[in-house]
């Protein structure tokens, strides 16, 4: 799920922290 942080960032705020 954290492979496309760019696409998931729009849905999961959690991934935004990894970017």
Helices and strands as residue ranges (DSSP letters): H 5-8, H 13-18
